[in-house]
Amino acid sequence: MKRKVVAGMMAALMAAGLLAGCGNTEKPASTSAADKSTSAAATSESSKSESSKSESTASGDAVTLKIFSNLPDRKNGQGLVEQTIIDDYEKENPNVKIEVEALDEEAYKTKFKAYAMDGMPDVVSIWGQPSFLDEVLDAGVLAELDQDAYKDYGFVSGSLDGFMKDGKLYGLPRNTDVAGFYYNEKMFKDNGWSVPETYEDLLALAPKINDAGFVPVAMDGGDGWPMAIYLTDLLERVDGTISEKVNKAVADGDFTDPSFVKATELLKASADAGLFQTGYDSQDYGTAMNLFTNGQAAMFYMGSWEASMALNEDIPAEVRDNIRVFSMPATKDGKGKQTDIAAWNGGGYAVSANSKVKDEAIKFLNYMYQPDKLSKYGWENGVGMSAQDQSAYMTGNETELQKQFLDIVKNSTSTTGTTINDRGPSAFKTSIESEIQNVTNGTTSVDDFLATIGTACK
């Protein structure tokens, strides 16, 4: 594919403004030396007033930055990108030593709560969603950033919204996330299976895949949040654009609308049809992913952040070279289209409000988001899509997975925004992610499930 065609696709993708639904992207920021030397330029007025409390970060002074990350794999994907930027920064700033503590997501969030009480590391991973950020901001543990400093960083229109409160900015988004079914194209061809055109086709395909000795869809059901994303995807197919309806249900604590009932029934029907592996409701991310990457599963439902599988040499070439993706199929009787997709801006980074080296921490944060860092390295390593304009880094040699995700977003007619589990308070998130296993395995009825998550909103 020629560069100008791919760049055009990316421009269309970014013009979609996945959270705002409209608006144009800005041009990538200059990568001049002046840009890279920015240090306290992005501090808020309140941060500036506290700068006297910070440890000196003048040139030549030894500084130690502590980074707390949810990316434990430092050799592949986003963890590799993050580590590469850290290595670059230390080379360019020899007086700075960066110490990284990286845990998987669930362990990370647990320890984050402890740090919030005892003192945060200098730079931390965060999620720009009410279920995570509201309580964090209420606790006052994140530093305010000067949003005017990021006007030329090429952020997708609306992508900063989830990281703001009362008009103030407290973090920066890393990704534009898109949910999809990764599938083994060679396995499909060898067995004569077609990519399903409707959700009913997907359910009908499940017994054929099981009969062939494979798992139809590898599902991380133990963590809860992947199935909550799956439910969000189904809601979009059942009802079309769902954002306002979900927000109202969370606000009222009432999920009795027929759309929630129908989507939850479809999710349970999927488990009943054998679409997921045996024991899916207690198995974690790594187990599900390994089923797919080891060739034991035909599909793996997950976000675009795993697009780097196409470049991961730890995955057998027979699988790696044949990974493709399709979005959630539309239901025959649903209002949503195949092109209504589950997409949102999720994870990102912030600086501790009480960091003793706050100026240096903000300088590092700004360095990460220079367009030739996160966006460029992420694209080169096949790590899905950035929350910034990446069109300048298109080469025409992208993996098939990258091209397919671009096409999915380019052709999208609507996006879900923040997924259902992250739209309410933390008690609601905990409830839906712990109860969703029970409704899919039949332990809890659909009506009881919807009533329980509604109560958790109140």
Stockholm file with secondary structure:
# STOCKHOLM 1.0

chainA/1-458         MKRKVVAGMMAALMAAGLLAGCGNTEKPASTSAADKSTSAAATSESSKSESSKSESTASGDAVTLKIFSNLPDRKNGQGLVEQTIIDDYEKENPNVKIEVEALDEEAYKTKFKAYAMDGMPDVVSIWGQPSFLDEVLDAGVLAELDQDAYKDYGFVSGSLDGFMKDGKLYGLPRNTDVAGFYYNEKMFKDNGWSVPETYEDLLALAPKINDAGFVPVAMDGGDGWPMAIYLTDLLERVDGTISEKVNKAVADGDFTDPSFVKATELLKASADAGLFQTGYDSQDYGTAMNLFTNGQAAMFYMGSWEASMALNEDIPAEVRDNIRVFSMPATKDGKGKQTDIAAWNGGGYAVSANSKVKDEAIKFLNYMYQPDKLSKYGWENGVGMSAQDQSAYMTGNETELQKQFLDIVKNSTSTTGTTINDRGPSAFKTSIESEIQNVTNGTTSVDDFLATIGTACK
#=GR chainA/1-458 SS CCHHHHHHHHHHHHHTCTTTSCCCCCCCCCCCHHHHTCCGGGBCHHHHHTGGGSCCCCTTSCEEEEEEESCCCSSSHHHHHHHHHHHHHHHHCTTEEEEEEECCHHHHHHHHHHHHHHCCCSEEEEECSHHHHHHHHHTTCBCCBCGGGGTTSCBCTTTTGGGEETTEECCEECEEEEEEEEEEHHHHHHHTCCCCSBHHHHHHHHHHHHHTTSEEEECCCSSSHHHHHHHHHHHHHHHSCCHHHHHHHHHHTCCCSHHHHHHHHHHHHHHHTTCBCTTGGGCCHHHHHHHHHTTSEEEEEEEGGGGGGGGCTTSCHHHHTTEEEECCCBCTTCSCCTTEECEECCEEEEEBTTCTTHHHHHHHHHHHTSTTTHHHHHHHTTCCEESBCCGGGCCSCCCHHHHHHHHHHHTCSEECCSCGGGSSCHHHHHHHHHHHHHHHTTSSCHHHHHHHHHHHTC
#=GC SS_cons         CCHHHHHHHHHHHHHTCTTTSCCCCCCCCCCCHHHHTCCGGGBCHHHHHTGGGSCCCCTTSCEEEEEEESCCCSSSHHHHHHHHHHHHHHHHCTTEEEEEEECCHHHHHHHHHHHHHHCCCSEEEEECSHHHHHHHHHTTCBCCBCGGGGTTSCBCTTTTGGGEETTEECCEECEEEEEEEEEEHHHHHHHTCCCCSBHHHHHHHHHHHHHTTSEEEECCCSSSHHHHHHHHHHHHHHHSCCHHHHHHHHHHTCCCSHHHHHHHHHHHHHHHTTCBCTTGGGCCHHHHHHHHHTTSEEEEEEEGGGGGGGGCTTSCHHHHTTEEEECCCBCTTCSCCTTEECEECCEEEEEBTTCTTHHHHHHHHHHHTSTTTHHHHHHHTTCCEESBCCGGGCCSCCCHHHHHHHHHHHTCSEECCSCGGGSSCHHHHHHHHHHHHHHHTTSSCHHHHHHHHHHHTC
//
